[in-house]
Amino acid sequence: MDQPANPKPPPLPPPPRRRRKKVICITAVVALLLTVIVIMIVLGFTVFKAKKPVIDVVSVSIANFGFSIGIDLRVSVNASLAVDLSVKNPNRVGFRFSNSTALLYYDGGLVGEAPIPAGRIGAGKTIGMNLTLDLMADRLLSNQDLYSDVISGSLNLGTYARISGKVPILFVKIKVVSTSTCNITIDVANRTIKDNVCKYKNSL
């Protein structure tokens, strides 16, 4: 009669010292990962916190301005403004902005525009932009208030510029926007800018 084969003995548990070393190693790795995550979160909300870009109108000048009044009292205007902007990136990382447009208004209506090409601003850097806003004569002349403004000697215009882009903070890209709005008064007789008041707004 055959005897049953002896069953294999169950594996012995690892020595307590080896098991304790494994637990200590795993605990150290988890603690290190948690520490790195906490440090990254703290840096993301402090040092690397997304900041708003600052757009500033450095100067506004008349690049071209001409007007005439015909015998039939019809007003003819040909004008363009040279606008110098500066955009500052206060972030510790580069900032990319998309294509945009600077707008020129008269009496609430759009009468001119100029493209703002896409670009990149390095960390903590400031770049300059030179824009030329050409008046759309047909839209300007269609406004009934133009004649009285020219006769009074002052022409009130408004400009609007907007920069929009994304700032990469750790693994997230945060959208930031900066705008400037200016009210400009042109002295018709002297063909100069008599007054220029700008307001700025930044948002995340």
Residue pairs with C-beta under 8 A, 6 or more apart in sequence:
13 19
40 170
43 170
44 169
44 170
47 92
48 91
48 92
48 93
48 169
48 170
49 169
50 91
50 167
50 169
50 174
50 176
50 204
51 90
51 91
51 167
51 176
52 90
52 176
52 177
52 178
52 202
52 203
52 204
53 87
53 88
53 89
53 90
53 91
53 95
53 97
53 121
53 163
53 165
53 176
53 178
53 202
54 87
54 88
54 90
54 178
54 200
54 202
55 85
55 86
55 87
55 88
55 161
55 163
55 178
55 179
55 180
55 200
55 202
56 85
56 86
56 87
56 88
56 180
56 200
57 83
57 84
57 85
57 159
57 161
57 180
57 182
57 196
57 198
58 84
58 85
58 86
58 128
59 82
59 83
59 84
60 81
60 82
60 83
60 84
60 159
60 182
60 184
60 193
60 196
61 81
61 82
61 193
62 79
62 80
62 81
62 82
62 186
62 191
62 192
62 193
63 80
63 81
63 82
63 132
64 78
64 79
64 80
65 78
65 79
65 80
65 186
65 191
66 77
66 78
66 79
67 75
67 76
67 77
67 78
67 79
67 150
67 188
68 75
68 76
69 75
69 76
69 150
70 76
73 147
75 141
75 146
75 147
75 150
76 137
76 141
77 135
77 137
77 140
77 141
77 146
77 150
78 135
78 137
79 134
79 135
79 186
80 112
80 132
80 133
80 134
80 135
81 104
81 112
81 132
81 133
81 157
81 159
81 184
82 130
82 131
82 132
83 102
83 114
83 130
83 131
83 132
83 133
83 159
83 161
84 128
84 129
84 130
84 131
85 102
85 128
85 129
85 130
85 131
85 161
85 180
86 126
86 127
86 128
86 129
87 97
87 121
87 126
87 127
87 129
87 163
87 178
88 121
88 125
88 126
89 95
89 121
89 122
89 123
89 124
89 125
89 126
90 124
91 123
91 124
91 167
92 123
92 124
93 123
93 167
93 168
93 169
94 120
94 121
94 122
94 123
94 168
95 120
95 121
95 165
95 166
95 167
95 176
96 118
96 119
96 120
96 165
96 166
97 118
97 119
97 120
97 121
97 163
97 164
97 165
98 118
98 164
98 165
99 115
99 116
99 117
99 118
100 115
100 116
100 161
100 162
100 163
100 164
101 113
101 114
101 115
101 116
101 162
102 113
102 114
102 115
102 116
102 131
102 133
102 159
102 160
102 161
103 110
103 112
103 113
103 159
103 160
103 161
104 110
104 111
104 112
104 113
104 114
104 133
104 135
104 157
104 158
104 159
105 111
105 157
105 158
105 159
105 160
106 135
106 140
106 143
106 146
106 155
106 156
106 157
106 158
107 143
107 145
107 156
109 139
109 143
110 136
110 139
111 135
111 136
111 139
111 140
111 157
112 133
112 134
112 135
112 136
113 133
114 131
114 132
114 133
114 134
116 129
116 131
116 161
116 163
119 127
121 127
131 161
133 159
140 146
146 155
149 155
149 156
149 188
150 188
153 187
153 188
153 189
154 185
154 186
154 187
154 188
154 194
155 185
155 186
155 188
156 183
156 184
156 185
156 186
157 183
157 184
157 185
157 186
158 181
158 182
158 183
158 184
159 180
159 181
159 182
159 184
160 179
160 180
160 181
160 182
161 179
161 180
162 177
162 178
162 179
163 177
163 178
163 179
164 175
164 176
164 177
164 178
165 175
165 176
166 173
166 174
166 175
166 176
167 173
167 174
167 176
168 174
174 204
175 204
176 202
176 203
176 204
177 202
177 203
177 204
178 200
178 201
178 202
178 203
179 200
179 201
179 202
180 198
180 199
180 200
180 201
181 198
181 199
181 200
181 201
182 196
182 197
182 198
182 199
183 195
183 196
183 197
183 198
184 193
184 195
184 196
185 193
185 194
185 195
185 196
186 192
186 193
186 194
187 193
187 194
